[in-house]
């Protein structure tokens, strides 16, 4: 039978306001950690969620400047997490690929290597912020110091995947408000460990991210001034109508900005071509990696896109960004930490071309 301490509430009696949302006030740290604790973070996917988990690293280092922080993440995001200088070791997790090759010997060898990496350290705390059974199992496999907590979500938040069975594997499940932003949800778990209110605004990447791949040969022929428009997303309901992209692209062009259209698969490339067909001089980009996307974003005059991971990277970099919401709750992932970020639309509220264009002008500091 797994033992578990009593469930903790994320918000103590006193609260502080930050960006209009209550955050925990400082309280006595509930766990006696050493001055240089070893802390394991488990957040494996998806792209936007991994980005939104990053402020947790800075929160932990604010409390323990010499903390040794490791992170378990899907193999495709390893290089992304390595952009955080405060993360000591990144442990690749490849469950998506392993499931497809479960009968191959190499798969079991890789799984064993992850298990060995988790057992090679003696962690003073584990924070599992995914809220799934598979990630709770990963957290439980890690070797811990006597009495070291496994902190995880004690309840589901609205619109997020959560498996209640995961709670049984935590020593300290933490209840958070049902409507909690993705960034704040992870930070509330950290606050349960540190006893400190998360400082605002949140911090994401290290300084290296600001110049990453800016000089990549892939971007050698880009226009001097452009808007990168992330039109593609896995969820069809999250897309913005093609005719809106046409109208927006022509207004951007009239203002001197070329429209650049990324894509990730053949279907998305065809969609990019459909948009480009209605916007003179719009460019369909070559395929690029997430890491190469940093160079594209950092050179853009503005980033405009639907609710998807690369748009959240742009917001985390505090680049001029317009996030378009059509079928997801804006409060859940919107960028709130910079006036260079604008959020338009909402679940069931499709923003107009005027709204998006005016937001793009506003974050750039130019007249509409």
C-alpha positions in Angstrom: 0.0 0.0 0.0 1.5 3.4 -1.0 1.7 5.9 1.8 0.7 9.5 1.1 0.7 12.6 3.2 -2.5 14.5 3.4 -3.5 16.5 0.4 -2.2 20.1 0.3 -4.0 23.2 -1.0 -2.0 25.3 -3.4 -3.2 28.6 -2.0 -2.6 29.4 1.7 -4.8 31.8 3.7 -3.1 34.9 2.4 -2.8 35.7 -1.3 -0.9 38.0 -3.5 -2.2 39.4 -6.8 -0.1 38.9 -10.0 -1.6 39.5 -13.4 -5.0 39.5 -11.9 -4.7 36.0 -10.5 -4.2 35.0 -6.9 -0.9 33.4 -6.1 0.4 31.8 -2.9 1.9 34.1 -0.3 5.2 33.1 1.3 4.8 30.4 3.9 7.2 28.3 5.9 8.7 25.7 3.6 7.0 22.4 4.5 10.0 20.2 3.6 13.4 20.2 5.2 15.6 20.1 2.1 19.4 20.5 2.2 21.0 23.8 1.1 21.9 22.2 -2.2 19.0 19.9 -3.0 18.7 17.5 -5.9 15.3 18.0 -7.5 13.8 16.0 -10.3 11.1 17.5 -12.6 8.9 15.2 -14.7 7.1 17.0 -17.6 7.4 15.1 -20.8 5.2 16.8 -23.4 3.7 18.6 -25.3 5.8 21.5 -26.8 3.7 24.3 -25.2 3.4 22.5 -21.9 7.1 21.9 -21.7 7.7 25.7 -22.4 5.1 26.6 -19.7 6.9 24.4 -17.2 10.1 26.3 -17.5 9.4 29.0 -14.9 9.3 26.3 -12.3 13.1 25.8 -12.7 13.7 29.5 -12.0 11.4 29.4 -9.0 13.3 26.5 -7.5 16.7 28.2 -8.1 15.3 31.4 -6.5 14.7 29.4 -3.3 17.9 27.2 -3.6 20.5 29.0 -5.8 22.7 25.9 -5.7 19.9 23.3 -6.4 20.8 20.5 -8.8 17.8 20.2 -11.1 17.2 17.3 -13.5 14.3 17.0 -16.0 12.6 14.0 -17.6 11.2 15.0 -21.0 10.2 13.5 -24.4 13.3 13.0 -26.5 12.1 15.5 -29.1 12.3 18.3 -26.5 15.7 17.5 -25.0 17.5 20.3 -26.8 14.7 22.7 -25.8 15.1 22.0 -22.1 18.9 22.3 -22.5 18.4 26.0 -23.2 17.9 26.4 -19.5 21.3 26.8 -17.9 19.9 25.9 -14.5 19.0 22.4 -15.5 21.9 20.1 -14.8 20.8 17.0 -16.6 18.0 16.2 -19.1 16.8 12.6 -19.2 15.2 11.6 -22.5 11.9 9.8 -22.4 10.6 8.1 -25.6 7.3 6.4 -24.7 5.7 7.4 -28.0 8.4 5.6 -30.0 8.8 2.8 -27.5 5.1 1.8 -27.9 5.6 1.3 -31.6 8.7 -0.9 -31.1 7.9 -2.6 -27.9 9.1 -6.0 -29.1 12.5 -4.8 -30.2 15.5 -5.4 -28.0 16.8 -1.8 -28.4 13.6 -0.5 -26.9 14.0 -2.4 -23.7 17.7 -1.3 -23.5 16.6 2.3 -23.8 13.9 1.9 -21.2 16.5 0.3 -18.9 18.8 3.2 -19.4 16.1 5.7 -18.3 15.4 3.6 -15.2 19.2 3.5 -14.4 19.4 7.3 -14.9 16.5 7.8 -12.5 18.1 5.5 -9.9 21.6 6.8 -10.2 20.8 10.0 -8.2 19.2 10.4 -4.8 16.7 13.1 -5.1 15.5 15.3 -2.3 12.3 16.1 -4.1 10.4 15.1 -7.2 7.8 17.4 -8.9 5.6 15.6 -11.4 3.5 18.3 -13.2 2.0 16.2 -16.1 -0.7 14.5 -14.0 -0.7 11.2 -15.9 -0.2 7.7 -14.7 2.8 7.1 -16.9 4.6 10.1 -15.6 3.6 9.4 -12.0 5.2 6.0 -12.5 8.4 7.6 -13.8 8.4 9.9 -10.7 8.0 6.8 -8.4 10.9 4.9 -10.1 13.4 7.7 -9.2 15.6 7.0 -6.1 14.7 9.5 -3.3 16.3 10.4 0.0 14.4 9.3 3.1 11.2 11.3 3.4 11.7 13.1 0.1 8.3 14.1 -1.4 6.8 13.3 -4.7 4.6 16.4 -5.4 2.0 16.2 -8.1 -1.5 17.5 -9.1 -4.2 16.5 -6.6 -7.0 17.3 -9.0 -7.8 17.9 -12.6 -7.8 21.4 -14.1 -10.4 22.4 -16.6 -9.6 21.3 -20.2 -6.4 19.5 -19.2 -5.6 15.8 -19.4 -5.5 14.3 -15.9 -5.6 10.7 -14.7 -6.8 10.4 -11.1 -4.9 7.2 -10.5 -1.6 9.2 -10.7 -2.5 10.8 -7.4 -2.0 7.5 -5.7 1.7 7.5 -6.6 2.4 11.0 -5.1 3.4 11.4 -1.5 2.0 14.9 -1.6 -0.8 15.7 -4.0 -1.5 19.4 -4.3 -4.9 20.8 -5.1 -5.0 23.8 -7.4 -7.9 26.0 -8.6 -9.8 24.3 -11.4 -9.2 27.2 -13.7 -5.5 27.6 -13.5 -3.2 28.8 -16.3 -0.7 26.2 -17.5 2.3 28.2 -16.3 0.8 28.9 -12.8 -0.3 25.2 -12.4 3.4 24.1 -12.4 4.5 27.0 -10.3 1.9 26.2 -7.7 3.4 22.8 -7.3 6.8 24.4 -6.9 5.4 26.8 -4.3 4.2 23.8 -2.3 7.9 22.8 -2.1 9.6 26.1 -1.7 7.0 27.8 0.5 7.5 31.0 -1.6 5.1 32.9 -3.8 6.3 32.7 -7.5 7.8 36.0 -8.6 6.2 37.8 -11.5 6.8 38.0 -14.4 7.7 34.3 -15.0 11.1 33.6 -16.6 11.5 31.0 -19.4 14.6 30.5 -21.5 18.2 31.4 -20.9 19.9 34.2 -22.8 21.2 31.8 -25.5 17.7 31.3 -26.9 17.6 35.0 -28.1 20.2 34.3 -30.8 19.8 30.6 -31.4 19.8 29.7 -35.1 19.4 33.4 -36.2 22.3 32.9 -38.6 21.1 29.4 -39.8 21.7 29.0 -43.5 18.1 28.0 -43.8 17.1 31.7 -43.1 19.7 33.3 -45.4 17.1 34.4 -48.0 14.4 35.7 -45.7 13.0 39.2 -46.4 14.4 42.0 -44.2 10.9 42.6 -42.7 8.4 39.9 -42.2 5.6 38.5 -40.1 5.7 34.7 -39.5 2.2 33.3 -39.4 1.7 30.0 -37.7 -1.6 28.9 -39.2 -1.4 25.2 -38.6 -2.5 23.2 -35.6 -3.5 19.6 -35.0 -7.0 20.5 -33.9 -9.1 21.6 -36.9 -11.4 23.7 -34.6 -8.4 25.8 -33.5 -7.6 27.0 -37.0 -8.4 30.5 -38.3 -10.3 30.7 -41.6 -8.2 30.8 -44.8 -10.0 34.0 -46.0 -8.9 35.7 -42.8 -5.3 34.8 -43.4 -5.7 36.2 -46.9 -7.0 39.5 -45.7 -4.5 39.8 -42.9 -1.6 38.9 -45.2 -2.6 41.7 -47.6 -2.8 44.2 -44.8 0.6 43.2 -43.5 2.0 43.5 -47.1 0.6 47.0 -47.4 2.4 47.9 -44.2 5.7 46.6 -45.6 5.8 43.1 -44.0 6.1 39.9 -46.0 4.0 37.0 -44.8 5.9 33.8 -44.1 4.0 30.5 -43.7 5.5 27.5 -41.8 4.2 23.9 -42.0 5.0 20.6 -40.4 3.5 18.0 -42.7 2.0 17.6 -46.2 -1.5 18.6 -45.1 -0.1 21.8 -43.5 2.0 22.6 -46.5 -1.0 22.4 -48.7 -2.8 24.8 -46.3 0.2 27.2 -46.4 0.1 27.1 -50.2 -3.6 27.9 -50.2 -3.0 30.9 -48.0 0.0 32.1 -50.1 -2.1 31.9 -53.2 -4.2 34.8 -51.9 -1.4 37.0 -50.7 1.1 38.4 -53.3 4.8 37.7 -52.3 3.8 35.5 -49.4 6.3 32.7 -48.9 5.8 29.1 -47.9 8.9 28.2 -45.9 11.0 25.1 -46.1 10.4 22.6 -43.3 12.4 23.3 -40.2 13.0 21.9 -36.7 11.7 23.3 -33.4 15.2 24.6 -32.6 15.6 26.2 -36.0 12.3 27.9 -35.3 14.0 30.1 -32.7 16.0 31.9 -35.5 12.8 32.5 -37.5 11.0 33.8 -34.5 13.8 36.0 -33.3 14.2 37.7 -36.7 10.5 38.3 -37.1 9.0 41.8 -36.7 5.9 40.0 -35.4 4.7 36.5 -34.8 1.0 35.7 -35.4 -0.5 32.3 -34.9 -3.1 30.0 -33.4 -2.9 28.2 -30.1 0.2 26.0 -30.8 3.6 25.3 -29.4 5.8 27.6 -31.5 3.6 30.5 -30.8 4.0 29.8 -27.1 7.8 29.8 -27.7 7.5 33.3 -29.3 5.5 34.5 -26.3 8.0 33.0 -23.9 10.8 34.8 -25.7 8.7 38.1 -25.3 8.8 38.7 -29.0 6.0 40.8 -30.5 3.3 38.0 -30.6 -0.4 37.8 -31.3 -2.0 34.6 -30.1 -5.3 33.7 -31.9 -7.8 31.7 -30.0 -10.9 30.2 -31.6 -11.8 26.9 -29.9 -9.7 26.8 -26.6 -9.9 28.8 -23.4 -7.7 31.8 -23.6 -7.1 31.9 -19.9 -5.5 28.5 -20.0 -2.4 29.3 -22.1 -2.4 33.0 -23.0 0.8 35.0 -22.6 0.2 37.5 -19.7 3.8 38.5 -18.8 4.6 41.1 -21.4 2.9 44.0 -23.2 4.5 42.7 -26.4 2.0 39.8 -26.3 -1.6 40.2 -27.4 -4.3 37.5 -27.0 -7.4 37.7 -29.2 -10.5 35.5 -29.5 -11.5 32.8 -27.1 -13.3 29.5 -27.0 -16.1 29.8 -29.6 -15.2 33.5 -30.2 -13.3 33.8 -33.6 -11.4 37.1 -33.7 -11.9 39.4 -36.8 -9.1 40.4 -39.2 -9.3 43.9 -37.7 -8.8 42.6 -34.2 -5.7 40.6 -35.2 -4.2 43.3 -37.3 -4.7 46.0 -34.7 -3.2 43.6 -32.1 -0.2 43.0 -34.4 0.4 46.8 -34.7 0.0 47.3 -30.9 2.6 44.7 -29.9 5.0 46.3 -32.5 4.3 49.8 -31.2 3.1 51.1 -34.5 -0.1 52.8 -35.6 -2.8 50.6 -37.1 
